[in-house]
Amino acid sequence: QVHLTESGGGLVQAGGSLRLSCVASGRTFNTYTTAWFRQAPGKEREFVGAISRSGASPNLADSEKGRFTISRNAARDTVNLQMNSLKPEDTAVYYCAEKKVAITFTISPSEYDYWGQGTQVTVSS
């Protein structure tokens, strides 16, 4: 059973930056993809970005390219989401998720097996 813990959320003004982190524990498999999703009130959960264990071929949603970066720190078993130029529409609960395949280009939440509790990101205008 994989336990995922997110951190780094908070309140920031539009144009500001936040860095989210996802730490994993309890993993017993060697092939996996870690992703970030977000869910705003009244909206469906949407894909933000994903990265495989190797860190190769990270994938970001088109709307986040140029503003967000996803990276993996293998030594700390941590996946980071650097978010710059934040907009009020980025306000949401951000979730870390993991699946036991190395495929980063599929974006459905239903494909992911493990989820963290989420961290709130609020961007004020």
TORVO-294712 format. One record per residue: x negated, y negated, z of N, C-alpha, C in turn; residue in one letter. Coordinates in steps of 0.05 Angstrom, whole numbers. Atoms other than C-alpha are relative to their C-alpha. Layout:
N
+--------+--------+--------+--------+--------+--------+--------+--------+--------+------+
!     nX !     nY !     nZ !    caX !    caY !    caZ !     cX !     cY !     cZ ! rest !
+--------+--------+--------+--------+--------+--------+--------+--------+--------+------+
!      X !      Y !      Z !      X !      Y !      Z !      X !      Y !      Z !    A !
...
+--------+--------+--------+--------+--------+--------+--------+--------+--------+------+
//
This chain:
125
+--------+--------+--------+--------+--------+--------+--------+--------+--------+------+
!     nX !     nY !     nZ !    caX !    caY !    caZ !     cX !     cY !     cZ ! rest !
+--------+--------+--------+--------+--------+--------+--------+--------+--------+------+
!    -17 !     24 !      0 !      0 !      0 !      0 !    -18 !    -25 !      0 !    Q !
!     16 !     25 !      2 !    -29 !    -67 !    -21 !     14 !    -22 !     15 !    V !
!    -11 !     23 !    -15 !    -19 !   -126 !     24 !    -13 !    -25 !    -12 !    H !
!      9 !     24 !     12 !    -25 !   -194 !    -10 !      7 !    -24 !     17 !    L !
!     -5 !     24 !    -16 !    -32 !   -259 !     28 !     -9 !    -25 !    -15 !    T !
!      6 !     25 !     14 !    -27 !   -327 !     -4 !     -6 !    -22 !     20 !    E !
!      5 !     24 !    -16 !    -54 !   -392 !     24 !     -6 !    -23 !    -18 !    S !
!      8 !     24 !     15 !    -68 !   -463 !      2 !     23 !    -18 !     -9 !    G !
!    -22 !     17 !      8 !      1 !   -490 !    -10 !      2 !    -25 !     18 !    G !
!     -3 !     24 !    -15 !     24 !   -557 !     15 !     14 !    -22 !    -15 !    G !
!    -13 !     23 !     13 !     50 !   -626 !     -2 !    -22 !    -17 !    -12 !    L !
!     20 !     16 !     15 !     13 !   -667 !    -54 !     15 !    -20 !    -18 !    V !
!    -12 !     19 !     18 !     28 !   -728 !    -95 !     -4 !      8 !    -29 !    Q !
!      3 !     -6 !     28 !     38 !   -724 !   -169 !    -27 !    -10 !    -10 !    A !
!     27 !      6 !     10 !    -29 !   -723 !   -205 !    -22 !     13 !     17 !    G !
!     19 !    -11 !    -18 !    -62 !   -689 !   -146 !     -6 !     29 !     -7 !    G !
!      9 !    -27 !      5 !    -93 !   -620 !   -140 !      4 !     17 !     25 !    S !
!      0 !    -20 !    -22 !    -85 !   -557 !    -98 !    -14 !     25 !    -10 !    L !
!     13 !    -25 !      7 !   -122 !   -492 !    -96 !     13 !     22 !     16 !    R !
!    -13 !    -22 !    -14 !    -83 !   -430 !    -79 !    -19 !     24 !     -1 !    L !
!     16 !    -24 !     -2 !   -116 !   -366 !    -57 !     17 !     24 !      7 !    S !
!    -14 !    -25 !     -6 !    -92 !   -294 !    -55 !    -21 !     21 !      8 !    C !
!     18 !    -21 !    -10 !   -128 !   -243 !    -13 !     15 !     26 !      2 !    V !
!    -12 !    -27 !      0 !   -114 !   -169 !    -21 !    -13 !     18 !     20 !    A !
!     11 !    -21 !    -18 !   -122 !   -112 !     28 !     16 !     25 !     -4 !    S !
!    -14 !    -26 !      1 !   -105 !    -39 !     29 !      1 !     13 !    -28 !    G !
!     -1 !    -11 !     27 !   -117 !    -27 !    -45 !    -16 !     26 !     -2 !    R !
!     14 !    -26 !      3 !   -135 !     45 !    -63 !     -4 !      7 !    -29 !    T !
!      4 !     -6 !     29 !   -137 !     40 !   -139 !    -19 !    -20 !    -12 !    F !
!     22 !     17 !     11 !   -190 !     10 !   -184 !      8 !    -15 !    -25 !    N !
!     -9 !     15 !     24 !   -150 !    -15 !   -244 !     24 !    -16 !      8 !    T !
!    -23 !     16 !     -8 !   -104 !    -73 !   -232 !     -2 !    -28 !    -12 !    Y !
!     -3 !     28 !      8 !    -81 !   -142 !   -252 !     13 !    -15 !     23 !    T !
!    -11 !     18 !    -20 !    -68 !   -198 !   -203 !     12 !    -25 !    -14 !    T !
!    -13 !     22 !     13 !    -19 !   -253 !   -222 !     11 !    -19 !     20 !    A !
!    -15 !     20 !    -15 !     13 !   -316 !   -197 !     26 !     -5 !    -14 !    W !
!    -27 !      7 !      9 !     87 !   -329 !   -204 !      9 !    -23 !     17 !    F !
!    -12 !     20 !    -17 !    129 !   -386 !   -179 !     30 !      0 !     -4 !    R !
!    -30 !      1 !      1 !    202 !   -396 !   -163 !     10 !    -26 !     13 !    Q !
!    -12 !     24 !    -10 !    237 !   -462 !   -155 !     29 !      6 !      8 !    A !
!    -28 !     -4 !     -9 !    305 !   -468 !   -120 !     19 !      2 !    -24 !    P !
!    -20 !     -2 !     21 !    360 !   -443 !   -165 !    -10 !     10 !    -27 !    G !
!     12 !     -9 !     25 !    312 !   -418 !   -218 !    -11 !     28 !      2 !    K !
!     12 !    -27 !      0 !    284 !   -351 !   -239 !    -30 !     -2 !      6 !    E !
!     29 !     -1 !     -5 !    215 !   -330 !   -219 !    -14 !      0 !    -27 !    R !
!     14 !      3 !     26 !    167 !   -349 !   -274 !    -30 !      5 !      3 !    E !
!     29 !     -6 !      1 !     97 !   -328 !   -294 !    -16 !    -25 !     -1 !    F !
!     19 !     23 !      1 !     40 !   -376 !   -281 !    -26 !      9 !    -13 !    V !
!     26 !     -9 !     11 !    -23 !   -336 !   -295 !     -7 !     28 !     11 !    G !
!      9 !    -27 !     -9 !    -57 !   -268 !   -289 !    -29 !      5 !     -7 !    A !
!     27 !     -7 !      5 !   -126 !   -239 !   -286 !     -5 !     29 !      8 !    I !
!      6 !    -28 !     -6 !   -153 !   -168 !   -288 !    -22 !      2 !     21 !    S !
!     21 !     -5 !    -20 !   -201 !   -137 !   -239 !    -27 !    -11 !     -9 !    R !
!     26 !      9 !     11 !   -260 !   -153 !   -284 !     -2 !    -30 !     -3 !    S !
!      0 !     29 !      4 !   -239 !   -225 !   -291 !      0 !     -7 !    -30 !    G !
!      0 !      5 !     29 !   -239 !   -218 !   -367 !     29 !     -6 !     -9 !    A !
!    -25 !      6 !     13 !   -183 !   -245 !   -410 !     22 !    -11 !     20 !    S !
!    -21 !     12 !    -17 !   -147 !   -288 !   -358 !     22 !    -12 !    -18 !    P !
!    -22 !     10 !     15 !    -79 !   -309 !   -382 !     16 !    -21 !     16 !    N !
!    -16 !     21 !    -12 !    -42 !   -373 !   -366 !     24 !     -6 !    -17 !    L !
!    -24 !      8 !     15 !     28 !   -394 !   -384 !     -7 !    -25 !    -16 !    A !
!      6 !     22 !     18 !     27 !   -444 !   -441 !      3 !    -27 !     13 !    D !
!     -5 !     26 !    -13 !     55 !   -500 !   -398 !    -21 !     -7 !     21 !    S !
!     20 !      5 !    -20 !     -2 !   -492 !   -349 !    -29 !     -2 !    -11 !    E !
!     26 !      1 !     12 !    -60 !   -488 !   -397 !    -10 !    -29 !     -1 !    K !
!     11 !     26 !     -1 !   -106 !   -547 !   -389 !      3 !    -13 !     27 !    G !
!     -3 !     11 !    -27 !    -82 !   -561 !   -318 !     -7 !     20 !     21 !    R !
!      5 !    -21 !    -19 !    -88 !   -495 !   -282 !    -22 !     18 !     -9 !    F !
!     21 !    -20 !      5 !   -145 !   -445 !   -277 !      3 !     23 !     19 !    T !
!     -1 !    -24 !    -17 !   -142 !   -374 !   -251 !    -27 !     13 !     -1 !    I !
!     26 !    -13 !     -1 !   -205 !   -340 !   -227 !      0 !     21 !     23 !    S !
!      2 !    -21 !    -20 !   -227 !   -281 !   -186 !    -27 !     -1 !     14 !    R !
!     24 !     -2 !    -15 !   -279 !   -278 !   -131 !     -2 !     30 !      9 !    N !
!      0 !    -29 !     -5 !   -297 !   -204 !   -131 !    -11 !      6 !     28 !    A !
!     12 !     -6 !    -26 !   -340 !   -207 !    -69 !     20 !     -3 !     23 !    A !
!    -20 !      5 !    -21 !   -282 !   -234 !    -28 !     27 !     13 !     -7 !    R !
!    -25 !    -12 !      9 !   -228 !   -196 !    -67 !     22 !    -20 !      1 !    D !
!    -19 !     22 !     -1 !   -193 !   -262 !    -76 !      5 !    -10 !    -29 !    T !
!     -7 !     13 !     25 !   -156 !   -292 !   -135 !      8 !    -28 !      6 !    V !
!     -6 !     28 !     -5 !   -153 !   -368 !   -138 !     15 !    -12 !    -23 !    N !
!    -15 !     15 !     20 !   -106 !   -413 !   -175 !     -6 !    -30 !      6 !    L !
!      7 !     29 !     -2 !   -135 !   -483 !   -184 !     21 !    -15 !    -16 !    Q !
!    -21 !     15 !     13 !    -79 !   -531 !   -200 !     -7 !    -30 !      1 !    M !
!      7 !     29 !      2 !    -96 !   -601 !   -225 !     23 !    -14 !    -15 !    N !
!    -20 !     16 !     14 !    -53 !   -658 !   -251 !     28 !     10 !      6 !    S !
!    -26 !    -11 !     -8 !      6 !   -632 !   -212 !     23 !    -19 !     -5 !    L !
!    -24 !     15 !      7 !     76 !   -654 !   -231 !     22 !      8 !     20 !    K !
!    -22 !     -7 !    -17 !    140 !   -656 !   -190 !     13 !     26 !     -8 !    P !
!    -12 !    -25 !     10 !    166 !   -599 !   -234 !    -16 !     25 !      7 !    E !
!     16 !    -23 !     -9 !    110 !   -555 !   -207 !      9 !      9 !     28 !    D !
!    -10 !     -7 !    -26 !    146 !   -555 !   -140 !     14 !     27 !      0 !    T !
!    -11 !    -27 !     -1 !    162 !   -483 !   -122 !    -14 !     16 !     22 !    A !
!     15 !    -19 !    -16 !    143 !   -424 !    -79 !    -17 !     16 !    -19 !    V !
!     19 !    -14 !     17 !     82 !   -392 !   -109 !     -6 !     27 !     12 !    Y !
!      4 !    -27 !     -9 !     74 !   -317 !   -104 !    -23 !     13 !    -14 !    Y !
!     21 !    -17 !     11 !     15 !   -271 !   -114 !     12 !     28 !     -4 !    C !
!    -11 !    -27 !      6 !     31 !   -204 !   -146 !    -22 !     17 !    -12 !    A !
!     20 !    -18 !     11 !     -7 !   -143 !   -168 !     13 !     25 !    -13 !    E !
!    -10 !    -25 !     13 !      4 !    -84 !   -216 !    -24 !     17 !     -6 !    K !
!     22 !    -19 !      2 !    -37 !    -21 !   -226 !     -8 !      6 !    -29 !    K !
!     11 !     -2 !     27 !    -55 !    -34 !   -299 !    -15 !    -25 !     -7 !    V !
!     16 !     23 !      7 !   -105 !    -80 !   -331 !     12 !    -13 !    -25 !    A !
!    -14 !     14 !     23 !    -56 !   -118 !   -376 !      8 !    -27 !     10 !    I !
!     -5 !     27 !    -10 !    -54 !   -193 !   -367 !     20 !    -16 !    -17 !    T !
!    -17 !     16 !     18 !    -11 !   -215 !   -426 !     29 !      5 !      2 !    F !
!    -29 !     -4 !     -4 !     55 !   -187 !   -403 !      8 !    -16 !     25 !    T !
!     -7 !     20 !    -20 !     93 !   -235 !   -358 !     25 !      5 !     16 !    I !
!    -25 !     -5 !    -14 !    154 !   -201 !   -330 !     -6 !      7 !     30 !    S !
!      4 !     -7 !    -29 !    158 !   -200 !   -253 !      7 !     29 !      5 !    P !
!     -8 !    -28 !     -5 !    190 !   -131 !   -258 !    -23 !     20 !     -4 !    S !
!     23 !    -17 !      5 !    123 !   -102 !   -280 !    -18 !      2 !     24 !    E !
!     19 !      2 !    -22 !     89 !   -120 !   -215 !     11 !     16 !     24 !    Y !
!     -7 !    -19 !    -21 !     88 !    -70 !   -158 !     -2 !    -12 !     28 !    D !
!      5 !     11 !    -27 !     64 !   -112 !    -99 !      2 !    -30 !     -1 !    Y !
!     -5 !     29 !     -2 !     81 !   -182 !    -76 !     -8 !    -11 !     27 !    W !
!      4 !     14 !    -25 !     59 !   -231 !    -24 !     25 !    -14 !      9 !    G !
!    -23 !     14 !    -12 !    105 !   -273 !     19 !      5 !    -27 !    -13 !    Q !
!     -3 !     26 !     14 !     93 !   -337 !    -21 !    -11 !    -23 !     17 !    G !
!      9 !     24 !    -12 !     66 !   -405 !     -6 !     13 !    -24 !    -14 !    T !
!    -15 !     22 !     12 !    104 !   -470 !    -16 !    -18 !    -21 !    -10 !    Q !
!     13 !     23 !     12 !     78 !   -523 !    -63 !     21 !    -21 !     -5 !    V !
!    -18 !     22 !      4 !    113 !   -590 !    -62 !    -15 !    -23 !    -11 !    T !
!     12 !     22 !     14 !     94 !   -645 !   -110 !     19 !    -24 !      1 !    V !
!    -17 !     24 !     -2 !    122 !   -714 !    -94 !     -6 !    -19 !    -23 !    S !
!      4 !     20 !     22 !    133 !   -767 !   -147 !     -8 !    -27 !     10 !    S !
+--------+--------+--------+--------+--------+--------+--------+--------+--------+------+
//
